[in-house]
Amino acid sequence: LDSTLSRLTSLFPFFVLLSALLGYTNPETLTWFSKRDQVITTALGGIMVGMGMTLTTEDFKRVALNPKTVLFGVLCQFLFMPLSALTSSRIFSLPPPLFLGLTLVGCSPGGTASNLVALIARADVALSVLMTAASTVLASFLTPTLTKLICGSVISVDSGALFASTAKVVLLPVAGGMYLNQRFPGLSKSAGRFTPFSSVVLVSLICGSVVAQNAAVISSCGFTLVKSVLLLHSLGFLLGYLSPLLSGYPPSACRTMSIETGMQNSALAVVLANGMGVPEAAIPGAVSATCH
């Protein structure tokens, strides 16, 4: 069973792409997922609980013992990705809602899929996990703050509401997952076998439903949006590699920071956009999950 689940989880990009294509070509097949209030938010919260169940206080002690490398990587992520989102939006002249959506992607923490990619790329998996955990915790403050800083003059951004939304779908579920892991380790271990593939299914449904809801908008500006998303992630991967390389970090750490910088928690960007009442702003997050 474990090997089957592992193989299915490794097909994450395929499932997301299939869901996005299905949502685009046959929207009614996936709009059901987001018709009920809070369904997408609850789905992401479940993913974050699963992530929290993989973390222990020992992980944060490891960050304390190796703070320089982890903080350098997190700095790369929260510096280069927001700036890359701003640059890409300006180059392709994205309208305000899509500009907001791309910025939310750029200001989101690292995605859990980055840990699997780090393993495949023979990078430093332990560093990847620590960076994902650190960026996820810091996102409760940095995501709303940076989004407001970049987009505030173009489109109204309620940073207080965005902070509350981020805390609700990231910080609290992760903390809850960590509590379950500490209080019921046996349950966490059993559930952990299914968490990665469950996350793949939920992220695929989230992205597919967003594409289905906004198929007409995607049709009108599709290729431009795809190019802007691709540029965002390409800049993240490139700058996330060159910066540690020029700072003297070993190749494995450089690969890890590149992966962690370029890969984002796009599902979080989707949920935050929906919570802000700007449905079009969720589109870049769905496209992002499909592209990278």
BALO-971921 format. One record per residue (C-alpha): residue in one letter; residue number from 1; x, z, y. Coordinates in nm, 4 decimals. Each point is the difference from the previous one (the first is absolute). Layout:
BEGIN
 r   k     east       up    north
 A NUM        X        Z        Y
...
This chain:
BEGIN
 r   k     east       up    north
 L   1   0.0000   0.0000   0.0000
 D   2   0.2758   0.0937   0.2434
 S   3   0.1808  -0.3310  -0.0476
 T   4  -0.3258  -0.1927   0.0508
 L   5  -0.0768   0.1888   0.3212
 S   6   0.3557  -0.0577   0.1203
 R   7  -0.0284  -0.3752  -0.0599
 L   8  -0.3345  -0.0148   0.1782
 T   9   0.1393   0.1988   0.2939
 S  10   0.2915  -0.2427   0.0313
 L  11  -0.2591  -0.2745   0.0626
 F  12  -0.0980   0.1704   0.3270
 P  13   0.0712  -0.3077   0.2212
 F  14  -0.2039  -0.2206  -0.2331
 F  15  -0.3038   0.2314   0.0083
 V  16   0.0095   0.0293   0.3801
 L  17   0.0352  -0.3765   0.0437
 L  18  -0.2798  -0.0668  -0.2490
 S  19  -0.2276   0.2479   0.1763
 A  20   0.0772  -0.1497   0.3422
 L  21  -0.0651  -0.3550  -0.1229
 L  22  -0.3250   0.1095  -0.1629
 G  23  -0.1094   0.1751   0.3185
 Y  24   0.0809  -0.3071   0.2078
 T  25  -0.1588  -0.2640  -0.2232
 N  26  -0.2956   0.2063  -0.1249
 P  27  -0.0527   0.2904   0.2446
 E  28  -0.3166   0.1414  -0.1560
 T  29   0.1956   0.0966  -0.3137
 L  30   0.1969   0.2675   0.1871
 T  31  -0.1960   0.1045   0.3088
 W  32  -0.1808   0.2578  -0.2169
 F  33   0.3130   0.2140  -0.0015
 S  34  -0.0133   0.0723   0.3709
 K  35  -0.3776  -0.0023   0.0582
 R  36  -0.0330   0.3757  -0.0402
 D  37   0.1488   0.2179   0.2721
 Q  38   0.3337   0.1651  -0.0778
 V  39   0.0528  -0.1887  -0.3292
 I  40   0.3305  -0.1532   0.1116
 T  41   0.1111   0.3262   0.1611
 T  42  -0.0811   0.1912  -0.3186
 A  43   0.1858  -0.2579  -0.2093
 L  44   0.3146   0.0339   0.2095
 G  45  -0.0344   0.3783  -0.0055
 G  46  -0.0030  -0.0181  -0.3788
 I  47   0.3194  -0.2047   0.0048
 M  48   0.1646   0.2562   0.2275
 V  49  -0.1080   0.2871  -0.2281
 G  50   0.1653  -0.1866  -0.2864
 M  51   0.3176  -0.0352   0.2023
 G  52  -0.0091   0.3697   0.0869
 M  53  -0.0266   0.0847  -0.3698
 T  54   0.3401  -0.1630  -0.0529
 L  55   0.1654   0.2213   0.2631
 T  56   0.1285   0.3557  -0.0197
 T  57   0.1660   0.2378   0.2405
 E  58   0.3262  -0.0953  -0.1715
 D  59  -0.0322  -0.3507   0.1450
 F  60  -0.0038   0.1407   0.3507
 K  61   0.2934   0.2264  -0.0831
 R  62   0.1894  -0.3145  -0.0966
 V  63  -0.0796  -0.1454   0.3419
 A  64   0.1377   0.3165   0.1571
 L  65   0.3192  -0.0393  -0.2029
 N  66   0.0379  -0.3673   0.0956
 P  67  -0.1731  -0.0251   0.3383
 K  68   0.2307  -0.2512   0.1660
 T  69  -0.0643  -0.2899  -0.2382
 V  70  -0.3743   0.0606  -0.0284
 L  71  -0.0479   0.0420   0.3748
 F  72   0.2107  -0.3090   0.0718
 G  73  -0.2239  -0.2028  -0.2310
 V  74  -0.3197   0.1401   0.1505
 L  75   0.1358  -0.0706   0.3493
 C  76   0.0593  -0.3633  -0.1009
 Q  77  -0.3579  -0.0242  -0.1204
 F  78  -0.1702   0.1519   0.3022
 L  79   0.2276  -0.1814   0.2452
 F  80   0.0372  -0.3507  -0.1399
 M  81  -0.3499  -0.0542  -0.1401
 P  82  -0.1957   0.0904   0.3167
 L  83   0.2378  -0.2113   0.2102
 S  84  -0.0283  -0.2856  -0.2508
 A  85  -0.3803   0.0228   0.0186
 L  86   0.0162  -0.0232   0.3787
 T  87   0.2428  -0.2934  -0.0157
 S  88  -0.2025  -0.1898  -0.2591
 S  89  -0.3263   0.0555   0.1884
 R  90   0.1526  -0.1350   0.3201
 I  91   0.1573  -0.3030  -0.1687
 F  92  -0.3294  -0.1057  -0.1607
 S  93  -0.2215   0.1156   0.2916
 L  94  -0.2328   0.2024  -0.2198
 P  95  -0.3309   0.1077   0.1579
 P  96  -0.0331   0.3756   0.0729
 P  97  -0.1803   0.1023  -0.3238
 L  98   0.2573  -0.1750  -0.2202
 F  99   0.2814   0.1321   0.2210
 L 100  -0.1345   0.3503  -0.0627
 G 101  -0.0270  -0.0672  -0.3725
 L 102   0.3552  -0.1330  -0.0297
 T 103   0.1270   0.2982   0.1991
 L 104  -0.1795   0.2377  -0.2359
 V 105   0.1786  -0.1691  -0.2904
 G 106   0.3335   0.0316   0.1794
 C 107  -0.0596   0.3670   0.0827
 S 108  -0.1173   0.0999  -0.3489
 P 109   0.2221   0.1891  -0.2463
 G 110   0.1630  -0.1518  -0.3052
 G 111  -0.2176  -0.1113  -0.2883
 T 112   0.0274   0.1512  -0.3473
 A 113   0.0611  -0.3473  -0.1468
 S 114   0.3415   0.0131   0.1684
 N 115   0.1142   0.2499  -0.2632
 L 116  -0.0673  -0.2533  -0.2762
 V 117   0.1738  -0.2766   0.1966
 A 118   0.2994   0.2303   0.0536
 L 119   0.0228   0.0456  -0.3757
 I 120  -0.0147  -0.3757  -0.0626
 A 121   0.2618  -0.0659   0.2716
 R 122   0.2330   0.2636  -0.1501
 A 123  -0.0087   0.1925   0.3230
 D 124   0.0070   0.3785   0.0433
 V 125  -0.3405   0.0968  -0.1416
 A 126   0.0386   0.3689   0.0873
 L 127   0.0696  -0.0914   0.3628
 S 128  -0.2984  -0.2369  -0.0057
 V 129  -0.2349   0.2765  -0.1162
 L 130   0.1357   0.2428   0.2597
 M 131  -0.0356  -0.2560   0.2802
 T 132  -0.3576  -0.0812  -0.1031
 A 133  -0.0900   0.3688  -0.0065
 A 134   0.1692   0.0734   0.3334
 S 135  -0.1513  -0.3006   0.1792
 T 136  -0.3462   0.0809  -0.1383
 V 137   0.0115   0.3560   0.1354
 L 138   0.1410  -0.1115   0.3376
 A 139  -0.2618  -0.2763   0.0282
 S 140  -0.2688   0.2516   0.0949
 F 141   0.1725   0.0322   0.3368
 L 142   0.2069  -0.3181   0.0358
 T 143  -0.2614  -0.2603  -0.0984
 P 144  -0.2546   0.0907   0.2714
 T 145   0.2713   0.0708   0.2586
 L 146   0.1831  -0.3311  -0.0468
 T 147  -0.3242  -0.1993  -0.0236
 K 148  -0.1188   0.1462   0.3294
 L 149   0.3397  -0.0688   0.1604
 I 150   0.0063  -0.3660  -0.1059
 C 151  -0.3679  -0.0968   0.0283
 G 152  -0.1350   0.2403   0.2608
 S 153   0.0289  -0.2460   0.2870
 V 154  -0.1665  -0.2835  -0.1940
 I 155  -0.2825   0.1667  -0.1923
 S 156  -0.1529   0.3473   0.0139
 V 157   0.1667   0.2349  -0.2490
 D 158  -0.1292   0.3556  -0.0441
 S 159   0.3202   0.1631  -0.1254
 G 160  -0.1769   0.3316  -0.0648
 A 161  -0.2597  -0.1596  -0.2263
 L 162   0.2699  -0.2107  -0.1648
 F 163   0.2046   0.3136  -0.0673
 A 164  -0.3019   0.1730  -0.1542
 S 165  -0.0729  -0.3049  -0.2156
 T 166   0.3623  -0.0249  -0.1166
 A 167   0.0114   0.3697  -0.0855
 K 168  -0.3283  -0.0305  -0.1911
 V 169   0.1065  -0.2918  -0.2179
 V 170   0.3715   0.0818  -0.0361
 L 171   0.1117   0.3543   0.0728
 L 172  -0.2891   0.1945  -0.1539
 P 173  -0.0269  -0.2078  -0.3217
 V 174   0.3783   0.0099  -0.0546
 A 175   0.0001   0.3764   0.0531
 G 176  -0.2948   0.0301  -0.2386
 G 177   0.1829  -0.2051  -0.2615
 M 178   0.3089   0.2187   0.0334
 Y 179  -0.2156   0.3108  -0.0456
 L 180  -0.1556  -0.1450  -0.3155
 N 181   0.3457  -0.0870  -0.1307
 Q 182   0.1198   0.3548   0.0575
 R 183  -0.3164   0.1749  -0.1194
 F 184  -0.0863  -0.2276  -0.2943
 P 185   0.3232  -0.1751  -0.1094
 G 186  -0.1462  -0.1084  -0.3341
 L 187  -0.2959  -0.1692   0.1667
 S 188   0.2287  -0.1661   0.2539
 K 189   0.2250  -0.1328  -0.2740
 S 190  -0.2947  -0.1451  -0.1918
 A 191  -0.1576  -0.1511   0.3113
 G 192   0.3383  -0.1325   0.1092
 R 193  -0.0037  -0.2454  -0.2897
 F 194  -0.2975  -0.1780   0.1551
 T 195   0.0749   0.0505   0.3704
 P 196   0.2199  -0.3095   0.0597
 F 197  -0.2437  -0.2475  -0.1560
 S 198  -0.3004   0.1721   0.1597
 S 199   0.1741  -0.0416   0.3358
 V 200   0.0535  -0.3697  -0.0723
 V 201  -0.3713  -0.0463  -0.0733
 L 202  -0.1130   0.1904   0.3094
 V 203   0.2428  -0.1739   0.2385
 S 204  -0.1061  -0.3374  -0.1418
 L 205  -0.3674   0.0843   0.0589
 I 206   0.0714   0.1239   0.3533
 C 207   0.1876  -0.3163   0.0954
 G 208  -0.2469  -0.2323  -0.1686
 S 209  -0.2988   0.1640   0.1689
 V 210   0.1635  -0.0241   0.3450
 V 211   0.0725  -0.3692  -0.0557
 A 212  -0.3586  -0.0510  -0.1199
 Q 213  -0.1442   0.1706   0.3085
 N 214   0.2139  -0.2080   0.2354
 A 215   0.0223  -0.3346  -0.1801
 A 216  -0.1272  -0.1923   0.3041
 V 217   0.2559   0.1567   0.2343
 I 218   0.2799  -0.0668  -0.2481
 S 219  -0.1108  -0.3638  -0.0221
 S 220   0.0303  -0.0411   0.3765
 C 221   0.3483   0.1480   0.0385
 G 222   0.1204   0.0293  -0.3577
 F 223   0.3393  -0.1712  -0.0049
 T 224   0.1054   0.1432   0.3353
 L 225  -0.0824   0.3488  -0.1231
 V 226   0.1838  -0.0544  -0.3283
 K 227   0.3097  -0.1174   0.1885
 S 228  -0.0107   0.3042   0.2281
 V 229  -0.0274   0.2354  -0.2987
 L 230   0.2827  -0.1773  -0.1835
 L 231   0.2216   0.0245   0.3085
 L 232  -0.0778   0.3721   0.0313
 H 233   0.1091   0.0766  -0.3550
 S 234   0.2964  -0.2396   0.0059
 L 235   0.1391   0.1713   0.3092
 G 236  -0.0555   0.3372  -0.1653
 F 237   0.1870  -0.0960  -0.3160
 L 238   0.2855  -0.1602   0.1982
 L 239   0.0486   0.2757   0.2577
 G 240  -0.0563   0.2670  -0.2633
 Y 241   0.2966  -0.1407  -0.1920
 L 242   0.2383  -0.0862   0.2824
 S 243  -0.0330   0.3314   0.1828
 P 244   0.1193   0.2262  -0.2864
 L 245   0.2552  -0.2629  -0.1045
 L 246   0.1609   0.0038   0.3444
 S 247  -0.0175   0.3805  -0.0049
 G 248   0.2097   0.0199  -0.3153
 Y 249  -0.2607   0.0813  -0.2649
 P 250   0.0596  -0.1272  -0.3579
 P 251  -0.1791  -0.3169  -0.1187
 S 252  -0.2534   0.1901  -0.2145
 A 253  -0.1062   0.2096   0.3001
 C 254  -0.0179  -0.3143   0.2164
 R 255  -0.2316  -0.1681  -0.2509
 T 256  -0.2151   0.3117  -0.0132
 M 257  -0.0329   0.0276   0.3779
 S 258  -0.0763  -0.3715   0.0247
 I 259  -0.2815   0.0334  -0.2537
 E 260  -0.1366   0.3172   0.1578
 T 261   0.0125  -0.1489   0.3498
 G 262  -0.1616  -0.3312  -0.0881
 M 263  -0.2716   0.1258  -0.2360
 Q 264  -0.2876   0.1836   0.1654
 N 265  -0.3076   0.1929  -0.1047
 S 266  -0.2267  -0.2866   0.1033
 A 267  -0.3083   0.1667  -0.1466
 L 268   0.0442   0.2839   0.2495
 A 269   0.0062  -0.2526   0.2851
 V 270  -0.3301  -0.1403  -0.1301
 V 271  -0.1653   0.3416  -0.0153
 L 272   0.1220   0.1010   0.3464
 A 273  -0.1221  -0.3295   0.1484
 N 274  -0.3449   0.0472  -0.1524
 G 275  -0.0077   0.3558   0.1300
 M 276   0.0671  -0.1242   0.3539
 G 277  -0.3082  -0.2199  -0.0061
 V 278   0.1992  -0.3238   0.0293
 P 279  -0.0695  -0.1803  -0.3307
 E 280   0.2139  -0.3036   0.0914
 A 281   0.3002   0.2334   0.0308
 A 282  -0.0194   0.0623  -0.3744
 I 283   0.0817  -0.3642  -0.0795
 P 284   0.3806   0.0180   0.0555
 G 285   0.0173   0.2939  -0.2413
 A 286  -0.1780  -0.1983  -0.2712
 V 287   0.2203  -0.3049   0.0622
 S 288   0.3078   0.2240   0.0001
 A 289  -0.0825   0.1451  -0.3412
 T 290  -0.0468  -0.3532  -0.1313
 C 291   0.3237  -0.1352   0.1494
 H 292   0.2423   0.2735  -0.0969
